[in-house]
Amino acid sequence: MIPLAIANQTVREAMRRRVMWIFLISGLFLIAMGPVFGFLSPKDSQTVLRSLGLAAILLAGLFITIVTCIYLIPVEIERRTIYTVLSKPVQRYQFVLGKFLGGFATVFINIAAMGVVFLILIWTQEHKIPSDMAMGVVMTFFQMLLLAALSIFFSTFATPVVNFFLSFGVFMVGNLSSVIDSLTTNPNALVSSAGKIVHYLLPNFGNFNIQNSIIHPTVEIKNPQVFMMQNIVYAVVYSLVLLTLAVLIFDRREV
């Protein structure tokens, strides 16, 4: 399939970028630092390892996703290689889909590598892999799926620099779900309306971090499996909407 061929080439190009390796190595280093805190009490050491590991995967995944995806389409236009691609029997939607799949595959490889190291360290310290930690890695993976789709969407009409700040800004606002929820119940009608618009329009990235007790100390999930499936479906559906919009915009763009 054409999108898979484009995705394969995209992964090869992305894996050659030094900045991506810097973020990956930094993430692995932070994860590996967890056992250093073994001088603390066993309970504190366990908490630090879990929180530091999840935070490292999230931060490294965040920058790898954004830095990888914001350049995928603009670089092809800048280099004019897109003319060569589109001159062949390649539709624009296939090009966008292929770029997204390639960027997402690159993100998956990096998160999988950090996730495996993190879970191995958890196992060596606790002699088991807690389900909430495995769920945390999976949730980060789908959180980055949504972020990748968002970056691809912005890349169809924004420059890489603008895209970086847009994607990063939406990600940060989307993580403030508790703050936004409080705005929706504000007595001020204007503030309440603005809060509802942000709540329903922007992707809710905050729900994907709920397994981290440091970020959400008061939240108790009654059914983790159902909760995880709801967020996975949310990420997939929202990503499909963003990709559809990206295709529509790119299809009408002159390049």
C-alpha positions in Angstrom: 0.0 0.0 0.0 1.2 3.5 -0.8 0.7 5.0 2.7 2.7 2.1 4.2 5.6 2.8 1.7 5.5 6.5 2.7 5.4 5.5 6.4 8.4 3.2 6.0 10.5 5.9 4.4 9.3 8.4 7.0 10.5 6.1 9.9 13.9 5.7 8.3 14.3 9.4 7.9 13.1 10.2 11.4 15.4 7.6 13.1 18.4 9.3 11.6 17.6 12.6 13.4 20.0 13.2 16.2 17.6 15.3 18.3 15.3 12.3 18.5 18.1 10.2 19.9 18.9 12.9 22.4 15.4 12.8 23.8 15.3 9.0 23.8 18.7 8.7 25.6 17.6 11.4 28.1 14.4 9.5 28.8 16.2 6.2 29.3 18.7 7.9 31.6 16.0 9.4 33.8 14.3 6.0 34.0 17.6 4.3 34.9 18.1 6.9 37.7 15.1 5.4 39.6 17.1 2.7 41.4 19.6 5.3 42.6 17.0 6.4 45.1 17.2 2.9 46.7 18.8 4.5 49.8 15.3 5.8 50.7 12.9 3.6 52.5 11.5 0.8 50.3 8.1 2.5 50.0 9.6 5.9 49.1 12.0 4.3 46.6 9.1 2.4 44.9 7.1 5.7 44.6 10.0 7.6 43.2 10.8 4.8 40.7 7.2 4.7 39.5 6.7 8.4 39.3 10.1 9.2 37.8 9.7 6.4 35.2 6.2 7.5 34.0 7.3 11.2 34.0 10.4 10.4 31.9 8.4 8.4 29.3 5.8 11.2 29.1 8.3 14.0 28.7 10.6 12.2 26.3 7.6 11.0 24.3 6.2 14.5 24.3 9.2 16.1 22.7 9.9 13.1 20.4 6.3 13.3 19.1 6.3 17.0 18.5 9.8 17.3 17.1 9.2 14.3 14.8 5.7 15.3 13.5 6.0 19.0 13.0 8.5 18.6 10.2 7.0 15.7 8.3 4.9 17.7 5.8 6.7 21.1 5.8 10.1 19.6 5.1 8.7 17.8 2.0 7.3 21.1 0.7 10.5 23.0 1.5 12.7 20.5 -0.2 10.2 20.3 -3.1 10.3 16.5 -2.9 6.5 16.6 -2.5 6.2 17.4 -6.2 8.1 14.1 -7.0 5.8 12.2 -4.7 2.5 13.7 -5.9 3.6 13.4 -9.6 3.3 9.6 -9.1 -0.1 7.9 -8.6 -0.2 9.1 -5.0 -3.3 10.9 -3.6 -2.9 13.7 -1.1 -4.8 11.8 1.5 -2.4 8.8 1.1 0.5 11.2 1.5 -0.9 12.7 4.8 -1.9 9.2 6.1 1.6 7.8 5.3 3.3 10.7 7.0 1.2 10.2 10.1 1.7 6.5 10.2 5.5 7.0 9.8 5.6 9.6 12.5 3.5 7.5 14.9 5.5 4.4 14.2 8.7 6.3 15.2 7.0 7.5 18.4 5.8 3.9 19.1 9.4 2.5 18.8 10.7 5.1 21.2 8.0 4.7 23.8 8.2 0.9 23.5 11.9 1.1 24.2 11.5 3.3 27.3 8.5 1.3 28.4 10.4 -2.0 28.3 13.3 -0.6 30.3 10.9 1.0 32.9 8.9 -2.2 33.4 12.1 -4.3 33.7 13.3 -1.9 36.5 9.9 -2.2 38.2 10.2 -6.0 38.0 13.7 -6.1 39.4 12.7 -4.0 42.4 9.2 -5.3 43.1 9.5 -8.8 41.5 6.3 -8.1 39.6 4.9 -5.7 37.1 1.9 -3.9 38.6 -1.0 -3.5 36.2 -1.3 0.2 36.8 2.3 0.7 35.6 1.8 -1.3 32.4 -1.4 0.7 31.9 0.5 3.9 32.4 2.9 3.0 29.5 -0.1 2.1 27.3 -1.9 5.3 28.1 1.2 7.4 27.3 1.4 5.6 24.0 -2.2 6.6 23.0 -1.7 10.0 24.5 1.1 10.5 22.0 -1.1 9.0 19.2 -3.5 11.9 19.8 -0.6 14.4 20.0 0.9 13.1 16.7 -2.4 13.6 14.9 -2.7 17.1 16.4 0.8 18.0 15.2 0.1 16.6 11.7 -3.1 18.6 11.6 -1.3 21.8 12.4 1.5 21.0 10.0 -0.9 21.3 7.0 -1.1 25.0 7.5 1.5 26.2 10.0 5.3 26.4 9.9 7.3 24.0 12.2 8.0 26.8 14.7 4.4 27.9 15.0 3.3 24.2 15.0 5.7 23.5 17.9 4.1 26.2 20.1 0.6 25.3 19.0 1.0 21.6 19.7 2.9 22.2 23.0 0.4 24.8 24.1 -2.7 22.6 23.3 -1.0 19.7 25.1 -0.4 21.8 28.2 -3.9 23.2 28.3 -5.4 19.8 27.6 -3.6 18.5 30.7 -5.3 21.1 32.9 -8.6 19.1 32.8 -9.4 19.8 36.4 -8.9 23.5 36.0 -11.0 23.6 32.9 -13.8 21.6 34.6 -13.9 24.1 37.4 -14.4 26.9 34.8 -17.5 25.2 33.4 -19.3 25.7 36.7 -18.2 29.3 37.2 -21.1 31.6 38.1 -19.9 34.0 35.4 -21.7 33.0 32.2 -18.8 34.2 30.0 -16.2 32.3 31.9 -18.4 29.2 32.0 -19.1 29.3 28.3 -15.4 29.7 27.5 -14.6 26.8 29.8 -17.1 24.6 28.1 -15.7 25.5 24.6 -12.2 24.6 25.7 -13.4 21.5 27.5 -15.2 20.1 24.5 -13.1 21.5 21.7 -9.5 20.7 22.9 -8.3 17.1 23.4 -8.4 16.1 27.0 -4.8 15.0 27.5 -5.2 15.0 31.3 -7.2 11.8 31.5 -4.2 9.8 30.1 -2.1 10.7 33.1 -4.6 9.7 35.7 -2.8 6.5 36.6 0.0 8.6 38.1 -0.9 9.1 41.8 1.5 12.1 42.1 -0.5 14.0 39.4 -3.9 12.8 40.5 -3.6 11.9 44.2 -7.3 12.0 45.0 -8.6 10.1 41.9 -9.8 6.5 42.3 -10.6 4.5 39.3 -13.3 1.9 40.0 -12.8 -0.1 36.8 -9.3 0.5 35.3 -10.0 -1.7 32.2 -13.1 0.2 31.3 -11.4 3.5 31.9 -8.4 2.6 29.8 -10.6 1.4 26.9 -12.7 4.6 27.0 -9.5 6.7 26.7 -8.2 4.5 23.9 -11.4 4.9 21.9 -11.3 8.6 22.7 -7.7 8.9 21.4 -8.5 6.9 18.2 -11.7 8.7 17.3 -10.3 12.2 18.0 -7.2 11.3 16.0 -9.3 10.2 13.1 -11.2 13.5 13.2 -7.9 15.5 13.2 -6.5 13.4 10.3 -9.7 14.0 8.3 -9.5 17.7 8.8 -5.8 17.6 7.9 -6.6 15.8 4.7 -9.3 18.3 3.8 -7.0 21.3 4.5 -4.0 19.8 2.6 -6.2 18.8 -0.3 -7.1 22.4 -0.8 -3.6 23.8 -0.2 -1.4 24.8 -3.1 2.1 23.4 -2.9 
